[in-house]
Each structure stands twice: as C-alpha cells, then as structure tokens.
Amino acid sequence: MNTSPFKDTECCNCVVLPLCMGGCTYCRLNKNKFCIPEKYFLDKYINKLYTEALSHKGASRP
C-alpha cells in the first residue's frame, strides 16, 4: 500500500509508532484512525511481557 504513518503528525509524535507502525493500513487509507489498544495501557503491556519473559526463562532451567 502506498501510505505511510510518517506522513501523519499524530503518528510521528506517538510513543508506540515503532510497535504499531501506524496501525491498520486499510483504516488509514479510509481516513479512519485506528490505534492499537496497547497505546492506552503501555505500562501494563510492558509489565506483562516482562513477567512472561521471566516465567519462560525460569521454566527452562533444570
């Protein structure tokens, strides 16, 4: 698709841009903003990923 999140100032100023890369391309083409849910609870999402990573690391030990 010939659309870029880097042409949108709101996306360029968003901290989750590297994670979502502008969201749904179809929505962006149809002028419907779509932000991923993680944007609104990023701290909880990161904590969950960290906790899961620790539990997997501990599970692999003999």
C-alpha positions as CSV (number, residue, x, y, z in Angstrom):
1,M,0.0,0.0,0.0
2,N,1.2,3.5,-0.8
3,T,0.6,5.0,2.6
4,S,2.9,5.9,5.4
5,P,2.4,6.6,9.1
6,F,5.3,9.0,8.9
7,K,3.1,11.4,6.9
8,D,0.7,11.7,9.9
9,T,1.9,14.1,12.6
10,E,-0.1,12.3,15.3
11,C,1.6,9.0,14.5
12,C,5.0,10.6,14.3
13,N,4.6,12.0,17.8
14,C,3.3,8.7,19.3
15,V,5.5,6.6,21.5
16,V,4.0,3.3,20.2
17,L,4.8,4.1,16.5
18,P,7.7,1.5,16.4
19,L,5.3,-1.1,17.8
20,C,2.3,-0.5,15.6
21,M,3.8,1.2,12.5
22,G,0.6,3.3,12.0
23,G,-2.0,0.7,12.8
24,C,-4.3,-0.7,10.2
25,T,-3.3,0.4,6.6
26,Y,-6.8,-0.1,5.4
27,C,-8.2,2.2,8.1
28,R,-5.6,4.8,7.4
29,L,-6.4,4.8,3.7
30,N,-10.1,5.3,4.5
31,K,-9.3,8.1,6.9
32,N,-10.4,6.0,9.9
33,K,-7.8,6.3,12.7
34,F,-7.1,3.1,14.4
35,C,-4.7,2.9,17.3
36,I,-3.6,-0.3,18.9
37,P,-5.1,-0.9,22.4
38,E,-1.6,-1.2,23.9
39,K,-1.2,2.6,23.3
40,Y,-3.7,3.2,26.2
41,F,-2.1,0.9,28.7
42,L,1.5,0.7,27.6
43,D,2.9,0.3,31.1
44,K,0.7,-2.7,31.9
45,Y,1.6,-4.2,28.5
46,I,5.3,-3.9,29.0
47,N,5.0,-5.3,32.6
48,K,3.0,-8.3,31.3
49,L,5.7,-9.0,28.6
50,Y,8.4,-8.7,31.2
51,T,6.6,-11.1,33.6
52,E,6.0,-13.6,30.8
53,A,9.7,-13.5,29.8
54,L,10.8,-14.1,33.3
55,S,8.4,-17.1,33.7
56,H,9.7,-18.6,30.5
57,K,13.3,-18.1,31.5
58,G,12.7,-19.8,34.8
59,A,10.8,-22.7,33.3
60,S,13.8,-23.6,31.1
61,R,16.1,-24.2,34.0
62,P,16.7,-27.8,35.1
